Amino acid sequence: MKKIFILITYITTFTIFSQNSFISGVFINPVSRYFDMDMEANNNEFPVEEEFINDIIEVVSGMIYGWEFTYIPSDIKREIDEIFEIKPIALIKKGDPNMRFRDNWVKDYIMYQNIVYNLEDFQKKRIESWSTAVIPSSYGEAEYSLFDVDGKSLSLKEALKDSIKREFQTRGKDKPRRISGQMLLKEMPRLFINSGQYNTQVEVFILYKNIEDYKYH
């Protein structure tokens, strides 16, 4: 199998602490159906698949609104399986006039799509409200198969889960029964494609709403 490695394939000028009025970045998506085309093509306009648009909306919404989450760690002794559920707090809509799909190009079976999203004042205030010293931040990463139709989204979900596990482990507490709260992308995720896997790396803010411990050990 041909090894494909893409370095920092989400690129952005925006972070949670910036005063910018927009989010900008380059997103990627495998496009094997272009195999008969010139893979070195540049500065062309290709149609953007609906699944790719959904991926972009998911990430941009995660930087503005974030997710509600519930996490139940696995516990072999108690025969409890790991469960992680997330729900977007809000999603920007397809066709949002604030979203501009700029130039795109295809190279080595990958489409690169440049986007700009202009933030409304209430969105900027929402983002700024997260940048306080009392809300912890964390890092997470995960892999998922390139051949799964939802692999990119699932790689992001697993990276978000990993960020919760890493942050909570630094607290040195016993494993909780259940954790719930909200999380927000601190910056654009970094996405790599390597050996048939999506690898996603995230920086997030985590706002815990409830941490439920076991009553008996």
N, C-alpha and C positions, 0 to 999 in steps of 0.2 A: 504493500500500500504506500502510495506517495505520501511523504511527510509534509504537512503544511504548517507553517509557523507564522503567525501574524502578531507583531509586537505592538502593544498599546493601540488596539483597533478602535476603541472609543476615545476620541480626542475632544477636549473641551477647554474653553477659556473661563468656565464658570465654576465656582465653588460656593459652598454655603456661606462663607464669610465675605464674599465679594459684594460690591455695590452695583454690579452690572444689572442692566434691565432686561437681559436676555440669557438664554441658554443656547450654546452652539456646540456642535460636535459632529463627528463622522462615525456612522454606524456601518457594520458589515453584515453581509448575508451570503451564504454559498449559493451560487447560481450555475449549477452544472448544465442547465439547459442552454447555456451560451457556448457550449464547447466548439461549435462550428464558427464562432466569431473570433475576431482578433482579440486575444486576451490582453494585449498591451494597449487596447483602445483607451483613449483618454479624452476627458472633457466632452463626453457624449451624453445624451439623455436616453436612458433606458426606462421602461415601465417598472414601477415599484410594486412588488407583490403585496397582497393584503396582509399576509402573515408577517412580512417585514415591517409594514406600517404598524401592526399591532405590537411588535417588539419595541419599536421606537416610542410609541405611546406609553408602553409599560414603564420604560426607563425614565422618560421625561416626567411622567406623572409621579413616579417614585421619588424624584428630586423635589417636586413641588408639594405633594400631598402625603406621600408615604403609604404605609400599610398598617392595618391592625393585625396583630399576630397572637397566636396561642401556641405554646411549646410545652410538650410533655416529654421529658427525658426518658430514655429507656432505662429499665431496671430489671436485670436478669433475675435477681433473687425474688423480686415481687412479681415476676412474669408480666412486666409492663413493656409494651412496644413503644418505640419513639413515634411521636406524632408532632408534626409541624404544620400549622394552618395559617395562611395569610389571606387578607382581603384588602384590596385597594380602598383607601379612604375616599378617593375620587379619581376619576380618569378624565384627561382632556379628550375632547370629542374628535372623531375623524372629520376632517374638513375645517377644523378650528382655524380661523383666519390668522391667528397669531403664529401658526406653524408654517414655516416656509421650507419646502424641499428644494434645495439649491442644486448645484451640479452633482452628478454621480458618474462613476466610471467602473469598469470591470477589468480586473487583472488577476491572473492565476485562479480563475474560477470563483472569484470573490467579488461581489458588488460592494462598492463604497458609496454611501449616501451621505451627503453633507446637508445638515439641517440647522435652522435657527428658529428658536421659539421665543417670542417677545412676551415678557412677563407683565401681567397687570399689577397694579399697585397692591391689591389685596394678596396676590400670590407672593410678591416680594416680602411683604410683612409677615406672611405665614412662614416663609423660609427663615427670615431673620429671627423669628421667635424661638427657633430651635437652637440657635447659636449662643447658648448660655453655659456657664461652668457647671451647672447642676445636672445637665443631661449628658450622660456618658457616651463616648464614641467607641467604636470597635472596628476591627478588620475581619473579613471572612473571605474564604475562597472555596470553590468546588468545581467538580467536573461532571459533565454529562455527555452522553453519546451524541455525536454529530448526526447520526442516522435516525435519531428519534425526531419525529415531526415537531415536537415541543421541546427539543433538547436545549435550545438557547434559553428559553424561559425557565425551564427546570434547573438549569445550571445556575441561573440568577437566584432562584428560590433556595437552592441548597446553600449557596454562598451567604444569603441572608441568615439562614439557620445557623451556619457555622459562626457568623459574627456574634450571635447571641450566646452560643456555647462558649466561645473564647472569652467574651466579656464577663460572663457569669463565673467562669472558672477562676478569674483573677480575684474574685471576692473571697475565695478560700472557705466558702460555706458548704454545708452538706448539699447533696443533690436535691433540688426542690421537686415537689410533686407536679406542679404546673406553674408556668410563667405566662403572663399576658401583658400586652402593652401596645405601643406603636413604634414604628421605626421609619426613618427617612434617610435616603441616600445623601451622604455628605458631599459627594462629587460623582461625576460620571463613572460608572464601572469600567474596569479594564477587561477586555475580552481577548482571549487567545484561542487559536485553533491549532491543535497539535495531535497527530497520530489518531485521527478519528474522534477526537474529544473537543467539546467546548470547555474552556477553563475560564471561569469568571472570578474576578477579584473585586471586592467592594469595600468602601469606607462608609460607615453608617452612624447615625445617632440612634440611640435606643432609649425610649421613654417607658419605663416599667410602670404598669398600672396595678398589677397584683402579682405577688409571689407567694404561692401556697406551699407550705412545707408539709412533710409527712408528720402526722401526730404521734405515730409510734414507729420505732426502729427495730 
